[in-house]
Structures are given as structure tokens and as C-alpha cells.
Amino acid sequence: MQTIIVFLNWAEKGVLILLAVLSIWSVGIMIDRRRVFRKSYRANDIKEAERFINNRDPSEATVTKVESNRIMSTLMSRLLNNPNQTLESLEPDFRNWLHGQKLILSKHLNVLATLGANAPFIGLLGTVFGIIEAFSELSN
């Protein structure tokens, strides 16, 4: 019986260490994703890009603003290189680029989903260990 209690103590510590490591990893992913989302979307840059599309104004200030924003830079550079090009003709290129951006922005989000889905089960495992330990102590 004593070996069961010793095993359960080690198992409980292992589960707690696992939870701590996974929690730190999750927070790291959240901080990284927040930084990436904040960098990729700036409302002022989007407004500047819309103004550029509507006016086709290749002034230096507009180009600098647009190039600083990763989301709009490809589309704007294509429009600058060929001013007669329509937005509809850029749609296939834009869709491909958008798919690539979606992959970049959703990086590691599947890890958060998996950890979120499995966290209750890890917590229940700790509860089961605690109940087993309580009943083994009661039997002594």
C-alpha cells in the first residue's frame, strides 16, 4: 500500500509540473500572437491604403505608410507598378497572398486549442489521484 502512495505522490508532482510547463507555453503563445496581430493590423495604415486605392496617389508619404504595413504592401506595390491595373485583376494574387497571411497569423493557435480541450481532463486526473490517495489513507 505504501508503494501506491509513493507512486501517487510522484504522479501528482508530475501532473503539476506538466500543467505549469503547458501554462507557461500557452502564455508565451498568447503573447507572441498578440504581438503579431498588433503588428499586422494598424487602423491608420488601413485607412491610408484605402485612400491610396481611391486616389492612386503615389506620394512618398503614402508609399512609406503602405510599405510599413505588411498586410497591404504587396497589393499596393502591384498597383504602383501598373497604375492601369484594376483591383479585380489583382484578386487571384491577393487571394494567394491572403492565404499565406492566414497561415502566418494562425501559427500555434492549434496548440492553444488542443491544450484548452485537454486541460479539464488533466485536472480530472489530479482529482482521481487525490481520491485514490484519500481512500488509501482511510484504509490505514
C-alpha positions, 0 to 999 in steps of 0.5 A: 500500500505504501508503494501506491502512495509513493507512486501517487505522490510522484504522479501528482508532482508530475501532473503539476509540473506538466500543467505549469510547463503547458501554462507557461507555453500557452502564455508565451503563445498568447503573447507572441500572437498578440504581438503579431496581430498588433503588428499586422493590423494598424487602423491608420495604415488601413485607412491610408491604403484605402485612400491610396486605392481611391486616389492612386496617389503615389506620394512618398508619404503614402508609399512609406505608410503602405510599405510599413504595413505588411498586410497591404504592401504587396497589393499596393506595390502591384498597383504602383507598378501598373497604375492601369491595373484594376483591383479585380485583376489583382484578386487571384494574387491577393487571394494567394497572398491572403492565404499565406497571411492566414497561415502566418497569423494562425501559427500555434493557435492549434496548440492553444486549442488542443491544450484548452480541450485537454486541460479539464481532463488533466485536472480530472486526473489530479482529482482521481489521484487525490481520491485514490490517495484519500481512500488509501489513507482511510484504509490505514 
